[in-house]
Amino acid sequence: MHRRQLAAAALVFLASTSIGHAGTLDDVRARGELICGVSEGLGGFSEQDGAGTWQGFDVDFCRAVAAAVLGDAGKVQYVPLSAEARFAALTDGKIDLLSRNSTWTMTRDLTLGLDFPGTSYFDGQGFMVPALFGAISPLELDGASICVVSGTTTEANAAAYFKKAGLTVSFLSFEERDEARAAYADARCDAYTADRSALAAERAELPMPDEHVILKDVISKEPLGPVVRDDDPQWTALVRWTLFGLIDAEEQKLDAASMAGAGADEARAMGGPAVAALGLSDDWLVQVLAGVGNYGEIFERNLGEQTPMQLSRGVNALWTQGGILYAPPMP
């Protein structure tokens, strides 16, 4: 082919590829709601209140995406998923988005047909023990039995940690978190290991939370965030920039209250490039912030020190405030 013919053929190929991969955005709009996978019940992240309403940090991210796409944060159908079932539900097309405290790893990124658009919560694996045990480090757990949830990276991380330290432990594995928590509460195991944020949620559910201590040691990196299929780059970009929009809005001091005033114009300008590129309305970021607030508002409402989770921002503070939370600039 001549150069012009090659160029034309390339454009046709790219267009057909884009059309073939696109579809999630259209599906969500045609359906009129986002189908979002969440945990089966993890305090602060995704759980149902007494009225059956879903709430939490991960739930609010589902709501943010629904606001960006549909202009209404309430148009979400939540699908509770176990750790073992979560990725298959996404690859099988049963959900549009997974927002369920899932760790971004190379194996998952490269072998499951999935994309991790970004990190919404920087976490790390830790250990919880009864305060009476007196331990201040997991290195004091030689010979201990440890409760763990299956279908996660947790048991492998802990096994590698103790092997490197020359210590011997045993694991009691459970498919459901409530089973693992019940076993720990009944003293069927000496310690409980999970992401430290998950341990905070589990401790809050125990009959006497103050009688249990989350050790300070962190033995792994656990970048948690939303997950999508890797065959729809438009949808991946939409989810990614919804997350970045929440972070950048906090940095720019744009919050839910400011969307009723001059802040709305600034939010429209920030989100401008996504209007044509991702097929969104010109006020998509306004709808997101009005519906759920910025990243800081979501964090404090669900996980902050005034909630049962009692978590400080820590590394999840903005980069301008001593943390590592950082998003590319908008627009």
VENUR-V661927 format. One record per run of one state. SS is the DSSP state (alpha for helix, beta for strand, coil for the rest). FROM is the first residue (numbers start at 0). LEN is the number of residues. If there is no record, write none. Layout:
ss->SS from->FROM len->LEN
ss->SS from->FROM len->LEN
This chain:
ss->coil from->0 len->2
ss->alpha from->2 len->19
ss->coil from->21 len->2
ss->alpha from->23 len->8
ss->coil from->31 len->2
ss->beta from->33 len->6
ss->coil from->39 len->2
ss->beta from->41 len->1
ss->coil from->42 len->3
ss->beta from->45 len->3
ss->coil from->48 len->5
ss->beta from->53 len->2
ss->coil from->55 len->1
ss->alpha from->56 len->14
ss->coil from->70 len->5
ss->beta from->75 len->6
ss->coil from->81 len->4
ss->alpha from->85 len->6
ss->coil from->91 len->5
ss->beta from->96 len->7
ss->coil from->103 len->2
ss->alpha from->105 len->6
ss->coil from->111 len->2
ss->beta from->113 len->2
ss->coil from->115 len->5
ss->beta from->120 len->3
ss->coil from->123 len->1
ss->beta from->124 len->6
ss->alpha from->130 len->3
ss->coil from->133 len->4
ss->alpha from->137 len->3
ss->coil from->140 len->4
ss->beta from->144 len->5
ss->coil from->149 len->4
ss->alpha from->153 len->11
ss->coil from->164 len->5
ss->beta from->169 len->5
ss->coil from->174 len->2
ss->alpha from->176 len->9
ss->coil from->185 len->5
ss->beta from->190 len->5
ss->alpha from->195 len->10
ss->coil from->205 len->3
ss->alpha from->208 len->3
ss->beta from->211 len->3
ss->coil from->214 len->7
ss->beta from->221 len->8
ss->coil from->229 len->3
ss->alpha from->232 len->19
ss->coil from->251 len->5
ss->alpha from->256 len->4
ss->coil from->260 len->2
ss->alpha from->262 len->9
ss->coil from->271 len->1
ss->alpha from->272 len->6
ss->coil from->278 len->5
ss->alpha from->283 len->9
ss->coil from->292 len->2
ss->alpha from->294 len->8
ss->coil from->302 len->11
ss->alpha from->313 len->3
ss->coil from->316 len->1
ss->beta from->317 len->1
ss->alpha from->318 len->3
ss->coil from->321 len->3
ss->beta from->324 len->1
ss->coil from->325 len->6
